[in-house]
Amino acid sequence: MKKRFLTIPFLAFLIFFQYCSAPNNEKMELSDKGKVTIMSLDPGHFHAGLIHKTMYPQVDSTVYVFAPEGAELDDYIKRIAGYNSREESPTAWNIEVEKGDDYLAKMISKKPGNVMVVAGKNDQKINYISAAIANGIHVYADKPLVINQEGFQKLVSAFEAASEKNLLLYDIMTERFEIASLLQRELSMLPAVFGELENGSLENPAITKESVHHFFKYVSGNPLVRPDWFFDVTKEGEGIVDVTTHLVDLIQWEAFPEVILDTIDVQMLTAKRWPTSLTLDEFSKVTGKTAFPEFLQKNLKNGNLEVFCNGEMNYTLKGKHAKVSVIWNFEAPEGAGDTHYSMMRGTKANLIIRQGKEENFKPTLYVALLEGQDQELENAIASTLQVKYPGLGLQKQENGEYLIVIPESYHIGHEAHFGQVTEKFLEYYESGKMPDWEVPNMIVKYYTTTKALEVARK
């Protein structure tokens, strides 16, 4: 198996080289095509609808949808209709739907748009991506792009093909736009405050990302109905390769900002996985189904459904120890929601994001100074960060930590981040290229998650 991956660093370099060596007129072909026209393929996950919560000047208002008939398509159409009919800032999307089991073939043959959006069954996603790239279609895809190492190999080939055809292949990394993570990254890049990122150890990592999610929750004010296949990890992917995609991405993005990474920079140390058990009543509440479907019978234990949605990995990235973990519970306590914890340990300070009851379940950034550099922190806020993020403040806590006071206007919520990351994709589309580090680092990200699954299963 190890020999199989020896070619990956070379392929990542080849993709990077081919793109950089393309003539300028080839790169500009993307922006010469005018408006982006979206084709939404089999929108089986509610994230497919969230990118349409806002309108974009560069995007044609008609969205072409190719999907099988069923509740998932109905939910997608209903969600966008809700955005169109809301009182405040209504959208004006026009949905053209082609129904049928041959939805992929129809999209390829008719090709009414130039960008495929895909969010749904993760086991099929890489095949959709490969087909789109092969037929000259840009790809804007919800995470994860792949859920196992077989899919990872296909993804590397898809990136290589996208490079040869001057096509964009980009995954939706909403967490880069969360204000606490943005500020954690900014502060980590200020040596006077943070110093340098520690190397850490297996027992005390240099950077930690932990995420708690819930099967039952509200989206756009309505109870979220999940499809029954969402609980089949052979389709959705285990937790260690699903939500962890965001966390691994944040580690790369924060610890090595704009650095081109390689799979040889990753050493997987330990990984584990474990299930969450759902009763039939809980399953029914979130899916609307009155019984466990036949394809989930294999995962029943003592009458309950076991979903391997929890996982933990410990690895090094360029010698820096990192820990990632994800937990799925059925439902959050009253007033709570999905939560995120993160720590970056520097030689001069620790940067900590908490999202607990004390923080009203909002991501909140704290700074624990190790060398008494209070003035340096105050200067950083006043002279550097306030220029970029007006209104930031500092508040010293009883335990000696500093709370970064973030104005409410910056806490726009997870759903709004889909609009922000879509604008970033459109920026790349208009310029005809992505930053040099994006593709190599996507390759490294999915190498990391799928390698963790391989280790955990052993």
N, C-alpha and C positions, 0 to 999 in steps of 0.2 A: 504493500500500500504506500509506503514511504516513497518508493521509486516513482510511483504514479504522479507525485506532486513535484518532481524535480523540474518539470517543464513549465510549471505555473509562473515562477518569477520571470522566465524568458518570455512567456506569452504576454504577461503584464507589460514588460518592457517593449515588446513588439507593438502592442496596441498603442502605447504611448508614443513610440517612435513614428508609427505610421500616421498618427493623427498630426503630430507636430510637423512632419515633413510634407503634409498635403499643401499644395499651392493655395495662396490666399483666395484666389477666385473660387476654389472648391469649397473652402470654408464658408464663404459668403453665400453659397447657393441656398443655405437654409433661410437666411433673412430675405432673399429675393422672392420667396414663394408667397409673400403676403401673409394673410391671416392664418392662424392655427385653426384647423377644423378637427374637432374631437370625435373619435369613434370609441364608444364605450363598449367593451367586450365582456359579456357575461358578468354584469355587475352584481356579484353575489355577496359583497361585503358593503356595509353602509358607508365606508370611506369613499366608495366610488361616487356617492351622491354629495359628500361634504365638499368636494372641490368646486361644486356648483352653487355653494352658498353665497358666492359673490360673482359678479360679472368682471370680465377682463377686456379692455379695449382691443387687444391683439387677437382675441378668440371669437370666432364666428358664433353667433347666438344659436345656431342649429347644431344639435348633438345627435349623431347617428348611433343608435343602439342596436347591437346584434346580440341576441340572447335567447336561451330556451324559455318557453312559457313557464310561469310559476310564481310563487309568492315573492321570491327574491327580486324578480323583475318588477312586480307590482309595487313592492316597497320602494325601489329605486325611483320609479315614476312618481309615486305619491310624495316622496321626499322632495323632489325637485318642484313638483306642483305646489308644495307648501312654501317653498322659497319664492316662487313666482307670485303667490297670492298673499304673502304676508303684508301687513300694513306699513312697516318700516323698511325702507330700502328694498322693495321687491325686485326680484330678478326677472329676466325676460327670456328664459331659455325656451327654445322650440325643440321638442323631442320627436325624432323620426325613428320608429322602432321596426326592426325586422326580426320576427319571431321564428323559431324553429331549431331543431337539433343540429342543423348544419350551419350554425351561426358563424363559426370561424371561417368556413369556406365562403360564405356570403360576404363577410367583411373583406376577405382577400380579393375576391373576384370583382366586387363593386367598388371598393376602396373610395368612398365619398369624402374621406378625410385624410389628414396627413399625420395625425398623432393618435396612437391607441392608448386609451386609459384602461387599466385592468386592475380590479380589486375583487378577489373572490377565492375560489378554491386554489390553495397554494401548491398542491401537488401538480396541477395542470399549468400553472402560470408560466413556467419556463418554456413549455412547448408553445404557448401563445406568443411569448416574447420572441422565440426563435423564428416562428412563422412570420410575425410582423416584420422583423428585421430583414428576413430573406426576401420580403416583398416590398422593401423600400419604405417602411412605415416607422416613424419615430415612436418610442415607447416611454410612457410615463406611468410607472407601476407602483402600487401599494406594496409595502413590505409584507412578508419577506419574499424576495424573488425566488429563492430556492429553500428547500427544507431538508435536504440530505446531500451527501457528497456526490452522488450520481448527478443530481441537479446542478451542483456546483460546477462540475466539469462542463456541462452544457452551457452554463452561464458564461464561463470563460470564452467558450467558442462564440457565443452570442455577442460578447463585447468585441471580439476580434472581427466578426462580420460587420458589426455596427461601425467600427473604425474604417473598414474598407469602403463602406457605402456612405460615409459622412452622415451617419444617423446618430441621434441622441438616444441613449438608454439610461434612464434615471429613476431612482427609487425615491419615494416620498418620505423624507426624514423631517417630520414635523417638530421633533423635540429640539432641533437646533434653534428654533425660534422662540422657545420658552425663555422668558426674561431672566429667571434665576440661573439657568444654564448659560445663557449669553454672558451674564455678569461674572459667573464663576470662571468662564474661559478668559474674559478680559482681565480679571485680577490675576489669574495664573500667569499671564504674560507680562506682569510688572515685577521685575526682579527686586526692586526696593521694598515691595510688600511681601511677595510670595517666596522670593529666592528661586530655587529650582525644584522641580518635582523630585521627590525622594525616589530611590530605587525600590524601597519597600521589601516585603518578604511575603511568603505564603500566609503566615499568621497575621501579618499587619501590612496589607497591600498599600501601594502608593496611591491608588485610585480605586474607589468603590462605587458601584452603581447598583441600587436595589429598587425593584419596582413591585408594587402590589396592585393587582387588577381584580375586576369583579365581573362575573358573567351577567348578572342582572343590574342594569343601570338605565339612566335616562339620557337620550340624545335628542337635541333640539326640542327639549321639553316633553318628549314622549317616551314611554317605556320601550327599550330596545328589544326587538324580537330577533333572535339569532336563528339561523337555519340549523337544522338538526346535524348536518354534516360538519358544522363548526366544532362539534365535540368528538369528531373522528380525527385523531392526530395523524392518521395516514393521509388525510386530505388537508387539514389545517396546518399540520406541523406541530411537533411537541413545543412546549413552552420555551425550551432551551434554544430553539431556532426561530421562534416567532417574535415575541416582544423583545427578547434580548437583542434583536437586530438594532433597535434604537439605542440600547445601552452601549453596545460595542461601538456603534457609530460615534456616540458622544465621547467615549474614551479616546478614540483616534483623533477626533476633531478638537478635543480640549488638550490632550497630552502632547499631541504633535500637530499643531495647527499648520495647515498648508504644506505639510511634509509628505512627500511621496513614499508610501510604505510598500512593503513586499511581504509575501507569505512567509518568507524565511525569517522575518522579524517576530513571528508568533511562535511561542512555545507553550503548548497546552499542558498544564501541570495536573490538575484534577478537574473532574466534572461529575455531577450526579443529577438524577431526575427522580421525581416522585409524583404520585397522582393526587388529584382532588376528587373526593367522592360526592356524587350528586344523587339525591333521592329522585324518585319519579315525579313527585310534586314539584321539586325545584326545576327539574328538566322541563316539565310542562309549563311552568311559569315563564320561562325564558324563551321557549320555542313554540308554545301553543299546541304541542303534540300531546296526545293523551297516553301514548305508550312509547317505549324505546323502540326505534326502528330495527329491522333485522340486521342491518350492517353494524349496529352497535352492540349486538348480543354478545359478541366475543369479549367485550370489555366490561361485562357485568360481573359484580362480585357481591354475593349476599344480597342480591336484589338492587344494588346501587350501581351507578355508572362511574367507573374509574377513568379519569381523564389525566393523561400525563402532561399536564400543563405547567408544572413547576420544575425549575432547574437552577443549577448553580455551576459556574465555571470559574476556575482560577488559572490564570495564564500570565505570561510575560509578553510585553510588546516593546521591542528594542531594549530589553533588560528591565523594564519597569513592571512591577507586579500589579496586576489588575484583578479585581473580583467583580463578577456580574451575577445577579440572582433575580429571579422572577417568581412571584407567587400569585396564584389565582384563587380567590375565595368566591363563594356564590354571590353574596350581596354585601355592600358596605354598610357599616353602622349608620344610624340616622344622622344626616347632615354631612356625612363623609363621602369620599369617592376614591378613585384611583390615586395612589400616592407614589412619591418618588423620593428616594434618599440617595445622596451622593456626597462623597468626601474626596478632595484632592489634598494630599499631604505634601507641603513644601518644606524646604529647609528653614524658612522664616515664618510660615503661617500655614494653617489648615483652612481650607475653604469648604464649608459644609452646607448642603441643602437639606432642609427638613420640611416635611409636609404633614405634620401630625395635628392633633387637636389644638395644641397651643398656637399653631400657625393658621387655625381655621381651615385646615386642609388645603392651604395654598402653598406652592413651592416658595420657600423663604431661605434667603442666603445669609449665612453667618460667617464671620471671619474670626478665627482664634489666632492671635498674634503670639509668636514664640520668642521674639527678641525685643519686645516693647517698642516696636516701630509705629507707635500711634500716630505720630506726626506724618510719617510717610503714607499711612493709610488715608488720613484726612486730606493730604495733598493729592493723592491719587483720585479720590472722589471729586474734589473740588476742581482740579486742573485738567483731569483727563476724562473721567467717566461722565461728569455732568455735562460736558460739551456734547457728548454723543447721546446721553440719556438725561435730559434736563429733569430736575426735580429729585434726583437721588439724594439720600441723606444717610447719616450714621447715627446709631443709637447704641450706647454701651449698655450691656446687660449685667445683671448682678454677678454672673459667673465669670465676667471678664471678657466674654466674647462681644464682638460688634455685630449688631443687626444692620444689614443694608436695607434702609428704608426705601421701598420701591413704590412710586405712585400707583394708584389703582388703575390708571389708564393703561399701564403696561401689562396688566394681567388680563389679556384678552380671551384666554381660554383655548382648550385643545382644538375645538372645532374651527376657530378662526385661523389657527396655524396652517390649516390646509390651503387657505387662500394665500398665505405668505409663501409657502414652499412652491405653490403653483406659479406665483409671480417670479420666483427664482428660476424655475424651469423655463418660463417664457423669456426671461433675460438671457439664458443660455441659448435658447432657440434663436432669438433675434441676432445674437452675436455670432452664431454658428459654431460655438465651441463651449466646452466646460473648462474649469480650471484644470491644470495639468495633473493635480493630485486626485481628482474625483474618481476617475475610473479605476486606477490602481488600488485606491483605498476601498472602493466598493468590493473589489475582488478579495482584498484582505479581510474585509468585514465578513463576507459570506464563507470564506475559508475558516474563519475563527468559529462562527456559530455551528457550521456543519461538522467541524473537527470536534467541538465540544460534545455534540450528540454522539459521535462515534465513540469517544472516550467514556461518556456516561453509560452507554449501553453495554460496555464491557464490564 
